[in-house]
Amino acid sequence: METTILTRQHVAKIIKENGSDYFMDRIIVRLREAFTAKDKGITPARDGFLRGPGDTAVLEWMPHHDPGSSVTIKTVAYTPSNPAVFQLPTIIGSLTRYDDVTGRLLAVCDGILPTAIRTGAASAIASGLLARPDSRTLGLVGAGAQAVTQAHALSRVFPLERILVHDIDPAHARSFADRVDFLGLDVRTVPLHELEEAADIICTVTSVGVGEGPVLDGTRLRPHVHVNAIGADLIGKFEVPRAVLKSAFVTPDHRGQALREGECQQLDEADLGPDLMALCAEPQAAALHRDRTTVFDSTGFALEDHVALDVLLELAEEAGIGDRVQVEHLPDDALNPYSFQ
């Protein structure tokens, strides 16, 4: 019995051969299907521990259980110092899948690229429900890796014409236009106030520290703006001012997780609207909020990773991509660990 291994090279080959637009579109469609499915499986809130000097980094595990079929677990490390100190992504992770009947390891896959793409896809779904369909200006507060897939995903569902970028790191802001050149959009680096005044949709995708937020000023937002808040993932860490949240229609992706460590930790549960899955089931109700400020509190949850891994495994099988190896010791005699095959 073999385990499918999808390395970074395999994942890159899958996306290159199919095209990044096709892959993003497929993730968006499959996520929307999963969000509206009658049986969504079981996705508890993630857990983990602080690590690193000064407890500035975190390592978490994010499980999703499809009873009778499989368990998908993502292990993800968030390390803000990685890009500057180690030239590594801020978010590093791996995906594993287990058979729900036997517990056998079925697959191992890179988790970095799938995380970025599924996060962008979730924002596209939320924005499609809550933002004005004719939204043409996207504002990005934070211009790191996650900002690239946010811009890509939103460009697939809106007639975007320009992207306004603000980042406290001038180098990140300057390089962003080159990183999203494939979108063919006008990209400009602007002060925060100009971004808030002009953007129809804003994505906050920062590595703001605990107690250092918010990153939005919030006083010059357009009345109909939709905000995808991506960066909050720890207690005391947030990007959107509480005053904005209190006046907005707020939908979380995972209610319990968002109340603990997302933007919603600034609110009472009674302040929240339905979660994203409930809105997907009733899109007409979501559309009623498009002329007011809306916020999607995107903490990221393991059902999204489960779907991304599904898509990657399907495309890998179709193309004959991936390694098949026997990772686990499964002896001829199950009662004798020294019975080597």
C-alpha positions in Angstrom: 0.0 0.0 0.0 1.6 3.2 -1.2 1.3 6.9 -0.2 1.0 9.6 -2.9 3.7 12.3 -2.4 3.2 15.7 -4.1 6.4 17.7 -3.8 6.8 21.4 -4.6 7.9 20.4 -8.1 4.8 18.3 -8.6 2.5 21.0 -7.4 4.2 23.6 -9.7 4.0 21.2 -12.6 0.2 20.6 -12.0 -0.4 24.4 -12.0 1.8 25.2 -14.9 0.3 22.5 -17.1 -3.3 23.5 -16.3 -2.6 27.3 -16.0 -2.9 29.3 -12.8 -6.3 30.8 -13.9 -7.8 27.3 -14.5 -6.5 26.2 -11.1 -7.8 29.2 -9.2 -11.2 28.9 -11.0 -11.4 25.3 -10.1 -10.6 26.0 -6.4 -13.2 28.7 -6.3 -15.9 26.4 -7.8 -15.0 23.5 -5.6 -14.9 25.6 -2.4 -18.3 27.1 -3.2 -19.7 23.6 -3.7 -18.1 22.5 -0.4 -19.6 25.5 1.5 -23.1 24.7 0.2 -22.9 20.9 0.5 -25.4 19.3 2.9 -22.7 17.2 4.5 -19.7 19.4 5.1 -17.8 17.0 7.4 -16.3 18.1 10.7 -13.9 21.0 11.0 -12.9 21.9 14.6 -11.0 25.1 15.3 -7.3 24.9 14.7 -4.9 24.5 17.6 -1.2 25.0 18.2 1.5 26.7 20.2 3.6 29.8 20.2 7.2 29.3 19.3 10.4 31.2 18.5 12.1 34.1 20.3 9.6 36.3 22.1 6.8 33.9 21.1 6.4 35.8 17.8 5.7 32.7 15.7 3.2 29.9 15.9 2.9 26.3 14.7 -0.7 25.0 14.3 -2.5 21.9 13.2 -5.8 22.2 11.2 -7.9 19.0 10.9 -10.9 18.2 8.8 -12.8 14.9 9.1 -14.9 13.4 6.4 -16.5 10.5 8.3 -16.2 7.2 6.7 -13.8 8.5 4.1 -10.7 10.5 5.2 -9.0 12.9 7.6 -7.1 15.8 6.2 -4.6 17.6 8.5 -2.5 20.7 7.7 0.4 21.6 9.8 1.2 25.2 9.3 4.0 27.5 10.7 3.6 31.2 10.8 6.9 33.0 11.2 6.9 36.8 10.5 10.7 37.0 10.5 11.1 34.4 7.7 11.3 36.7 4.6 13.8 39.1 6.0 16.0 36.7 8.0 15.8 33.4 6.2 14.4 34.3 2.7 11.6 31.9 3.4 7.8 32.4 3.2 6.0 33.7 6.3 3.6 30.8 6.0 5.1 27.3 5.6 2.9 24.2 5.8 2.3 20.6 4.7 -0.9 18.7 4.0 -1.5 15.0 4.9 -4.5 12.8 4.3 -5.4 9.6 6.2 -7.9 6.8 5.4 -10.7 7.2 7.9 -11.3 3.4 8.2 -7.8 2.1 8.6 -5.9 5.2 9.6 -3.4 4.6 6.8 -1.5 7.6 5.3 -2.9 8.2 1.9 -1.1 11.4 0.7 1.5 14.1 1.6 1.6 17.4 -0.2 3.1 20.8 -0.1 0.8 23.2 1.9 2.3 26.6 1.1 0.9 27.2 -2.4 -2.5 25.5 -1.7 -2.9 27.7 1.4 -2.3 30.9 -0.6 -4.6 29.9 -3.4 -7.5 28.6 -1.2 -7.3 31.8 0.9 -7.6 33.9 -2.2 -10.5 31.8 -3.4 -12.4 32.1 -0.1 -12.1 35.9 -0.4 -13.4 35.8 -4.0 -16.4 33.8 -2.8 -17.1 36.2 0.1 -16.6 39.2 -2.1 -18.8 37.8 -4.8 -21.6 37.7 -2.2 -21.1 41.0 -0.4 -19.2 43.4 -2.8 -20.8 45.3 -5.6 -20.6 43.3 -8.8 -19.2 46.3 -10.7 -16.3 46.7 -8.2 -13.3 47.9 -10.2 -10.7 49.1 -7.7 -9.0 46.7 -5.3 -7.0 48.0 -2.4 -4.4 45.8 -0.8 -3.0 46.7 2.6 0.1 44.5 2.7 1.9 43.4 -0.4 3.4 40.0 0.6 2.8 36.6 -0.9 -0.8 36.3 0.2 -1.6 39.6 -1.6 -0.7 38.0 -4.9 -3.3 35.3 -4.7 -5.9 37.7 -3.3 -5.5 39.9 -6.3 -5.5 36.9 -8.7 -8.7 35.4 -7.2 -10.6 38.7 -7.1 -9.6 39.4 -10.7 -11.4 36.2 -11.7 -14.8 37.3 -10.4 -14.8 41.1 -10.7 -14.1 43.5 -13.6 -11.1 45.0 -11.9 -9.3 47.8 -13.6 -6.7 48.9 -11.0 -5.0 47.8 -7.8 -3.9 50.2 -5.1 -1.2 48.9 -2.8 0.0 50.1 0.6 2.7 48.4 2.6 4.9 49.6 5.4 7.8 47.9 3.7 8.6 50.1 0.6 10.4 47.2 -1.2 7.4 45.0 -0.9 5.1 47.7 -2.3 7.5 48.5 -5.2 7.9 44.9 -6.3 4.2 44.0 -6.2 3.4 45.3 -9.7 6.0 42.9 -11.2 4.6 40.0 -9.2 1.1 40.5 -10.5 2.1 41.6 -14.0 0.3 38.4 -15.3 -3.0 40.1 -14.4 -2.6 42.9 -16.8 -4.0 45.5 -14.4 -2.9 49.0 -13.5 -1.0 48.7 -10.1 -0.1 51.8 -8.1 1.5 52.3 -4.7 -0.4 54.8 -2.7 -0.8 56.3 0.8 -3.3 54.5 3.0 -5.8 57.4 3.0 -5.9 57.3 -0.8 -6.4 53.6 -0.9 -9.3 53.9 1.6 -10.9 56.7 -0.3 -10.9 54.9 -3.7 -11.2 51.1 -3.1 -14.4 49.2 -3.7 -12.8 46.1 -2.1 -10.0 46.1 0.4 -7.9 43.1 1.5 -5.8 43.4 4.6 -3.0 40.9 4.3 -0.4 41.9 6.8 1.9 40.4 9.4 0.8 43.0 12.1 2.0 41.9 15.5 -0.2 41.2 18.6 -1.3 44.5 20.0 0.0 46.5 17.1 -3.2 46.8 15.0 -5.3 48.0 13.4 -3.7 48.6 10.0 -6.7 50.4 8.5 -7.5 53.9 9.7 -11.1 53.3 8.7 -12.3 56.9 8.6 -12.2 57.4 4.8 -13.7 54.1 3.6 -16.3 54.2 0.8 -19.8 53.6 2.2 -20.2 50.4 0.1 -16.6 49.0 0.7 -16.2 45.3 1.3 -13.2 44.3 3.4 -11.5 40.8 3.3 -9.6 40.7 6.6 -6.9 38.0 6.2 -4.1 38.6 8.7 -5.7 38.1 12.2 -4.7 34.7 13.5 -3.8 35.1 17.1 -5.4 36.5 20.3 -4.8 40.3 20.4 -3.9 40.5 16.7 -6.3 42.3 14.3 -6.2 44.6 11.3 -9.6 46.3 11.2 -10.7 49.1 13.7 -13.4 48.0 16.1 -15.5 51.0 15.1 -15.6 49.8 11.5 -16.5 46.3 12.6 -19.3 47.6 14.9 -20.9 49.5 12.0 -20.4 46.8 9.4 -22.1 43.5 8.4 -19.5 41.0 9.5 -19.4 37.4 8.3 -16.7 34.9 9.7 -15.5 31.8 7.9 -15.3 29.7 11.1 -17.3 31.3 13.9 -15.6 29.8 16.9 -12.1 30.3 15.4 -12.9 33.9 14.4 -14.3 34.8 17.8 -11.1 33.5 19.4 -8.4 34.9 17.2 -9.9 36.7 14.2 -11.3 40.2 13.8 -14.4 38.9 15.6 -12.5 38.8 18.9 -13.2 42.5 19.0 -17.0 41.8 19.0 -19.6 39.9 20.8 -21.1 36.9 19.1 -24.4 38.8 18.8 -22.7 41.4 16.6 -21.9 38.8 13.9 -23.9 37.9 10.8 -24.2 34.4 9.4 -21.0 32.7 8.6 -19.7 32.3 5.0 -21.2 28.9 4.5 -24.7 30.1 5.5 -24.3 33.1 3.1 -23.4 30.8 0.3 -26.6 28.9 0.9 -28.6 32.1 0.7 -26.9 34.5 -1.7 -29.9 36.7 -2.1 -29.8 37.5 1.6 -26.1 38.4 1.3 -26.8 40.7 -1.7 -29.0 42.9 0.5 -25.8 44.2 2.3 -23.9 45.4 -0.8 -24.6 49.1 -0.3 -23.1 49.1 3.2 -19.7 48.3 4.7 -19.2 44.5 4.9 -16.3 42.5 6.4 -15.2 38.9 5.7 -13.2 37.7 8.7 -11.0 35.1 7.0 -9.1 33.1 9.6 -8.8 30.1 7.2 -10.1 26.7 8.2 -9.3 23.1 7.3 -12.2 22.4 5.0 -10.6 24.8 2.6 -7.3 22.8 2.8 -9.2 19.6 2.3 -10.8 20.9 -0.9 -7.5 22.2 -2.2 -5.9 18.8 -1.6 -8.8 17.1 -3.4 -8.2 19.2 -6.4 -4.4 18.7 -6.5 -4.8 14.9 -6.1 -7.4 14.7 -8.8 -5.2 16.7 -11.3 -2.1 14.7 -10.3 -3.9 11.5 -11.0 -5.2 12.7 -14.4 -1.7 13.8 -15.4 0.2 10.9 -13.9 2.1 13.3 -11.6 3.5 12.4 -8.2 5.5 9.8 -6.4 4.1 6.7 -4.9 6.1 5.4 -2.0 5.6 3.1 1.0 6.1 5.3 4.0 4.5 3.3 6.7 5.8 -0.1 8.0 3.1 -2.5 7.0 4.6 -6.0 7.6 3.3 -9.2 6.1 2.4 -10.4 9.6 0.5 -7.6 11.3 1.3 -9.1 14.7 5.1 -9.2 14.1 6.8 -5.8 13.6 10.0 -7.6 12.5 8.2 -9.2 9.6 9.7 -7.1 6.9 8.2 -7.0 3.4 
